[in-house]
Amino acid sequence: ILNVEQSPQSLHVQEGDSTNFTCSFPSSNFYALHWYRWETAKSPEALFVMTLNGDEKKKGRISATLNTKEGYSYLYIKGSQPEDSATYLCALNQAGTALIFGKGTTLSVSS
Amino acid sequence: DGGITQSPKYLFRKEGQNVTLSCEQNLNHDAMYWYRQDPGQGLRLIYYSQIVNDFQKGDIAEGYSVSREKKESFPLTVTSAQKNPTAFYLCASRSRGQNTEAFFGQGTRLTVV
């Protein structure tokens, strides 16, 4: 079974704090790394799909980096807001296979 | 509107009965997936299909079956052989390509009593 690890499991920050999460994965047969945001009572929605070593992607206050050689990706949130509260999932896509998800990092932002 | 639809949202079944969860998409996606979520666990892959009439087992396929007779549909049957079927089930679809994201249904919460 492929192992995609996310840390921390949960995180509580104050509004305005910046934070980051880690996704670790086996680097063999790498094809793509996905990040999703899953808010309560909604479906997961894609944030980023990253394919190249050294990729950096940004969407508003959220950004992500990718290191395929050492098998990790970081997700950063700058100036957290209460609406950022959600579970953040990363998923590994190896060539020819399905998306395998980590257990997620649950972020809670207090105002 | 294009999207992926799961039905029903909530499902109750008696122990020992088979039950089928529906997943339909009109996004013209080739690949479809079934995941299961339990408390404290992430999304675990049950089955996936990358093309019509073909599907592959995921990490926890035992006690489940699927079919992919049409591109739009990927129903999941939870059989009586599944030892712990009560869970939240999520269906997803995705088009071909390295950079393509997955789209998810709203999920079905199955409770077996």
Interface residues (C-beta under 8 A of the other chain):
Chain A: I1 L2 V4 Q6 Y31 A32 H34 Y36 S43 P44 E45 A46 V49 T51 L89 A91 N93 A98 L99 I100 F101 G102 K103 G104
Chain B: A31 Y33 Y35 G40 Q41 G42 L43 R44 L45 Y48 Q56 G58 D59 L90 A92 R94 Q98 N99 T100 E101 A102 F103 F104 G105 Q106 G107
